[in-house]
Amino acid sequence: MKCVMIKYLHPSFRYLWMILAFYLVHPALADGGSGTTSFSFVRIIPGARQAALGGAFSSVGGDVNNMMWNPASLARIQTKQAVVTYSNYVLDIQYGFIGYVHPLRSNQAVGIGIQYLSFGTFQETTPADPTGSQLGTFGADDLAIALSYSRQFGAYLSGGANLKFLYERIQEASMDGIAVDMGLHLSIPSRRLNGAVVLQHAGVVRSGLAGRRDPMPLSIRAGAGYTPAHLPLLILLEIETGRSHKTAGRIGGEFNIRDQVFLRGGYSSTASDLRLERSDSRLTGVTGGIGVQAKSYRLDYAVTPTLRLGTVHRISLTYRFK
């Protein structure tokens, strides 16, 4: 992505403008955050399957896509799994996620995930060089690396945690931090019922961006999943509250056609909160997508309307090792 900064901006305000733009854009990317926290990009829904379900995913077990959403569910994975997600995000911003989970003996699992957000390159300008022909370009990027561990406690309950290393950069200014996620996952197959509780993004900002050290986007999420008898439909409900946003609700549904095609839809009130006028689309907050399973591969696609910022399209490829 290439774009030109505001022309004729006085040099003394150049860095201030970049910082303000960075914190104004992040809330919109993070599904409704208020912008008062650091590392808001970690709230972006990682995978296409999750996004299609409105983000109501913490109670789903056995899927590598849940690494950044609820690490406790990873202990349900029976074989090695890997996932790659890509999205040409709003305003041509690029987002991606790569994850891998390795099951261990005694119903345990470890994993590693990398989440990134790239704002591309910007042309730097000054009153003396309004075209930026002499100054060149600069970039802005976000990065999160997560190390995951999960294990089962008996037949029904599992727990897990992520240790995350976070990094943000705008030109020569940068910040970093450390955070943890902790979760519990409950699975009762005889009742076709799952449940989950997750604490996310608890940590510290080690170094601020240009002296600014906002707190982490701490959040708490609780969810439940249910599959009716004799109906291949997974129904998901979730509620979330946190430091960077008010209490929000999410709902999702996944219809399974012979374990080969998955039709998905969802709704998140975090996105609907962005509606500011009566004329704003009522589709804001509604999500949808499809998944196709072929042998060891599953291809997932999700579409998420984001009002004035356009529509976000995600695609994920998940591979289950034999």
N, C-alpha and C positions, 0 to 999 in steps of 0.2 A: 504494500500500500504506500502510495506517495501522496502527500498533501502539503500545502503551503501554509505556514503559520501566518498569523495576522500581520499584514504589511505595516511597515513603519513603526513597529513596536520598539519603544526605547530599550536599549540594552539592559538597563538596570531592572526592568520589569520582565525580562525574558524568562528567567527561571521561575518567577512567581506565576506567570501565565501557564507554564508547563505543569507546575504542581497543581494549580487549581483545575486545569483541564483534566488531569489524571484522576482527581478525586471526584469530579463531576461525572465523568464517563463511567467509572467503576460501579456506582450504584445501579445504573441501568443494566449493566452486564450481570450483576449478581442477583437477578430476579427480585428486585424490589428493595434492596438494602438502602439505608438512609445516608450512607457515605461518611459516617462518623467513626468508622473503624479502619484499621490497617488491613492490608491483604484481603480486600473484599472479593478478589477473584476466586478465592477458595470456595465461595458459595455458588459458583456456577455449577449446574448439574453436569456431571462428567459424561455419562453415556447416553446413547440414543434411546435405548430401552427405558431408562429412567425418565428422560425428558418427555417421551411420548406418554408416560403414565403420570405426568404432572409433577414428578418428583416424589410421589408416594411410593417409596421403594425400600425403606429401611427394614421392613419385615420380610422381604424376599430373601430366601436362602439359596445357597449353592450357585451363586453367580459372581464371577470375578468383577463385574460392573459395580458391585456393592462395596468395593474396597474403600472408596472415598466417602461412602454414604453411611455404612455400618459395618465395620471390620469384624464384628462378632459373627456375622453370617458366613464368613469365609470357612469356618470349621465344617460347614455342611458340604463343602466341595469334596468330591470323591476322586477326581482326576485333575491333573494339571490343566490350568486354563490361562489363556492370554487374550488380551483385548487391545485394539487400537481404535481410537475415536478421533474424527476430524470434523471441524466446523468452520466454514467461512462465516465468521460471526458478524454481528451488526457493525455497520460502518466499515466493512471489509477487514475487520480485525480477525485474526486467525487464532483458533483455540484447538487444543489437542490433549488427549489423555492416552497414556500407555500403561497397562497393568499386567502383572503376572502373579499367579498364586500357585504355590507348591504344597500339596498335602503332605503331612508327616504321619508317622504312626501315632497311635493312641488318640485319634480324632483331633489332631492339631493341624494347623496350616500356617505358612508364612507367605509373605508377598511383598512386592515392591511396586510402587506406582509413581508415575511422573505426569504432572499436570502443568501445562504452559499456556500463556496468553501473549500473543505478539501484536503490538500496535503498528508494526511496520516501521518505515523510515519517514522522517519529516525533513523538510527543507528549512534550514535556519536562515532567518533574515534579520536585517537591521535597517534603520533609516539610511545609513550610508551604502548599504547593499541590499535593496529591496527585493532583488531576485534571488539572493542567496548564492550567486555564482562563485563567490570567493570563500564562503563559510562552510559549504558542504552540508551534510545531513547528520541527523542523530536518530536514535531509536529509543523505544520504550518496551520493556518486556517484564513478564511475571513468571515465576517458576516455583513449583512445589514438588518436593520429593518425599514420599511416604514409605515408611517401613512398617509392615503389618504383621501382627501375630494374633491367632485365634485358636481357641480350644473348646471342646465340649465338656460340660459338667453333667454327666448322666445322659439319659436318653432324650431329654427335652430341652435343656438349657445350654447355651454356649455364650462365651464372652470373648471380647477382642479389643485391641487397641492399635492405634496408629501413632507413630512418632514422625512428625513432619518438620521439614526444613524449608523455610519460605524465603523468597528473594524477590525484590522488585528493583527495577532500574529505569531511570529517565535520564538520558544522556550520560553525564558523569556522576549524577547523584544516584544513590542506591540506599536500600534498607534491607534488613534481614531479621528473621525471627524464628522461634521454635514453638511448636504447638503439639498437642496430643488430642486424639479422639478416643473415646471409650464407649463401648456399647454392650448391650445384652440382647440376645435373640432367643425367643421361645418358639418351639415347633411341636405341635400336637397333631401328628398325622391322622390319628383316629377321628379327630374332630375337624380335620381339614382346616386347621387354624394356626396362624403364626402371629407373633407379636414381637415388638422391639422397643427399646429405649436407648437413645444415643445422646452423649454429650460431645459436642464438636468444637474445635478451634480454641481450646483452653491453652493459653501460653503467654509468651512475653515477646515484645518487640525489642530486639537487642540493639539495633541502631535505627534511628528515625531518618526520614527523608527530608533533608534541609531543615533539621531540627524538630520536625513534627513527629510525634510518637503517639498516635491514637491507639486505643486498646484493640485487642483481637476481636473478631466478629463471633464471640461466644454464642452458642445456640444449644437448645435442648429440643430433641425431636422424639415423638412417640408415635408408633404406627401399628396397624393390625392388617392382616390379610386373611381372606376367607374364600374357599372354593366350594360352592354349593354342590350337593350330591347330584350326580347324574347330569352335570352341566359343566363343560370345560371352560369355565370363566373364573378368572382370578380377580377378586374385588379387593381393592386396597384403600385404606384410609390413613391419614396422617395429620398430625398437628405439630406445629413448631413455634417456638418463641425464642427470641434472642436479643442480643445487645444492639444489633444494627437494624432491626425491623420489629414491627409489632406482631402479635400472635397471628399466625396464618394457618389455613387449612388446605389440605391437598386430597384429591380423590383420583383414583385410576382404575382402569379395567383392562384386562387382557383376555381376549377370546382365542382359545387354542384349537386349531383345526388340524387334527391328526398329528400333532407334534411336528408339523412341517411349516405351517403358516400361522402367524400370530398377529391379530388385529388389536390395536391399542388405542386408548383414548384417555384423557385426563383433564383435570382442572386444578389450577393453583390460584389461591386468592392473593398471593404475593404479586403476581403480574396484574391482576385486576385492579390493585390499588393504584396503578399508574394512570388509570383513567381520571382525567382532570375535568373533562367537559362532557355534557350529555351526548354530544355528537361522536364521542370516542367509541370505537368499535366494542361491541359486547363480546366479541370473540377473544378479546385480550384475557389471557389466563387459560384459554382452552388449548389443549395440545392433542396431537395425534401421531400415529405412526404405524409401521408394519415391520414384522420380522420374518425372515425366511431361513429355515433350518435345512442344511444339506450335508448329510454325513456328520463330520466333526466341525463344520463351520456354521455359524449363524450370522447373517447380515441383518442389521437393524437400521431403520431410518426413522427420524422424528422431525416434525415441523412444529415450530413454536412462534406464534405471532407476538410481536413486541411493540405494537402500537406505532408510534412515530419513528421508531428506530428500524422498522422493517421486520421481515420474517427470518427467523433463524432456522437453518437446516443442519441437522446432525446426521452423521453416518458412522456406524460402529461395526467392526468385524471381530467376532469372538471365535476363538479356536480352542477346542477341547482335545488334549493329547490322548492318544490311545494307550 
